[in-house]
Amino acid sequence: MPYDIARVRATYPALAEGFAHFDGAGGTQTAAPVIEAAAAAMRGATGNRSTAFAPGSRSLELVAGARAAVADLLGAEPAGVVLGPSATALTYTLARTLGATWRPGDEVVLSRLDHDANVRPWVQAAEAAGATVRWAEFDRHSGELPAGQYADLVGARTRLVAVTAGSNAIGTVPDVAAIAKTAHAAGALVCVDGVHSVPHGPTDLATLGADFLVTSAYKWSGPHLAAMVADPARWAGLRPAKLLPSADAVPDRFEFGTPSFPLLAGVTAAVDQLASLDPAATGDRRARVRAGLTAAQAHEEAVFDRLLAGLTALPGLTLYGSPARRCPTVSFRVAGLSPADTAAELGAAGLCLSHGDYYAYEYFHAMGLRADGGAVRASVYHYNTVEEVDRLLAELDRIATRGARMAR
Ligand SMILES: Cc1ncc(COP(=O)(O)O)c(C=O)c1O
């Protein structure tokens, strides 16, 4: 069955406002079932987690439901799903916990392609432990992160390799499985940032070779919550700093304070929504999620191909990176105009694009673009259309032509 873009778009009430959202990488619009699930959870009787009274049991069910849903999304076990407020917060928890076991002379391997959420928590944990940071470099021209360099970077003292499964700046999809293989051969753990990649295709924890994988629900039509997954046995071996009376079982041991129960209902609804993207899909939710994301990916790729071809043809535009495997995300600059001004002009025309470094701090620093305002980012999500792409290209053509005239 062909991807029914009209049906998909009708699922997002915010799209009725008429903006063209090219900032899925910064956060997608919220799907109606997510809004309804969260509202229903708030409308109903609530209580803190307890088996003694029904509203308390409901809260327990909301937590269990979100864990099961995220497990289906990522090919994990529900008992290995740690829920939290953001990918950044979850990565800090893991970095502090693992870092407490590191010794001076230990090493961690980070990449300059990563969002700072999968960099700075590790840099700071390494500093606290007296461990050394080693850097994987991306190719400045192609934006690729060559997996081969990890053979030189990883050694007997490597405790952790942190790497992205998809660059939120230029879309690069590194060969995480190969990197993980190298890391594991040296006995190191692998933490994979799936925040940008997970919305754009089926993800499987085991296939990636990740020991830890993090994702944020607000990048896939859900609420502002996140999850980090690992083998439950892996979690069981770790001791985070925590309150004495809070649950010591896994995965609860890694979750702090009272969770946002209504938003957890939204996480479950968001995974169900992804599972509905291919109406012909059958089987359990994991199978339907994979089918839904496969259908969405094909649509996104077609829309992105048109965008990339159009951007490449525009005079006065510089595009950063041309990775062979990529998420539908691209960064660019218009000659003669700052990224902030470009984004503001596009914004005035109802086109929503991020500008700056989008926290891909090391990338923009290495490219020498950070101090100069970074770039403008266009990212495609499964509700975007070719008509929206054409709208963006026409507006950019107007802006770039004027920039070129002024530069003369
Ligand atoms: C690739 C990537 N990693 C991590 C993050 C941080 O996610 P969160 O906002 O959930 O902390 C982002 C947010 O944009 C991201 O794009």
Ligand as a Chemical Component Dictionary entry (heavy atoms), coordinates in Angstrom:
data_LIG
# 
_chem_comp.id                   LIG 
_chem_comp.type                 NON-POLYMER 
_chem_comp.pdbx_formal_charge   0 
_chem_comp.three_letter_code    LIG 
# 
loop_
_chem_comp_atom.comp_id 
_chem_comp_atom.atom_id 
_chem_comp_atom.alt_atom_id 
_chem_comp_atom.type_symbol 
_chem_comp_atom.charge 
_chem_comp_atom.model_Cartn_x 
_chem_comp_atom.model_Cartn_y 
_chem_comp_atom.model_Cartn_z 
_chem_comp_atom.pdbx_ordinal 
LIG C1 C1 C 0 21.584 13.695 18.283 1  
LIG C2 C2 C 0 21.038 14.258 19.565 2  
LIG N1 N1 N 0 21.469 13.748 20.723 3  
LIG C3 C3 C 0 21.027 14.201 21.907 4  
LIG C4 C4 C 0 20.120 15.224 21.976 5  
LIG C5 C5 C 0 19.644 15.702 23.304 6  
LIG O1 O1 O 0 18.362 15.217 23.538 7  
LIG P1 P1 P 0 17.519 15.734 24.776 8  
LIG O2 O2 O 0 16.948 17.054 24.390 9  
LIG O3 O3 O 0 16.462 14.677 24.979 10 
LIG O4 O4 O 0 18.432 15.835 25.940 11 
LIG C6 C6 C 0 19.643 15.797 20.784 12 
LIG C7 C7 C 0 18.690 16.918 20.821 13 
LIG O5 O5 O 0 18.514 17.637 19.890 14 
LIG C8 C8 C 0 20.111 15.290 19.548 15 
LIG O6 O6 O 0 19.695 15.786 18.379 16 
# 
loop_
_chem_comp_bond.comp_id 
_chem_comp_bond.atom_id_1 
_chem_comp_bond.atom_id_2 
_chem_comp_bond.value_order 
_chem_comp_bond.pdbx_ordinal 
LIG C1 C2 SING 1  
LIG C2 N1 SING 2  
LIG C2 C8 DOUB 3  
LIG N1 C3 DOUB 4  
LIG C3 C4 SING 5  
LIG C4 C5 SING 6  
LIG C4 C6 DOUB 7  
LIG C5 O1 SING 8  
LIG O1 P1 SING 9  
LIG P1 O2 DOUB 10 
LIG P1 O3 SING 11 
LIG P1 O4 SING 12 
LIG C6 C7 SING 13 
LIG C6 C8 SING 14 
LIG C7 O5 DOUB 15 
LIG C8 O6 SING 16 
# 
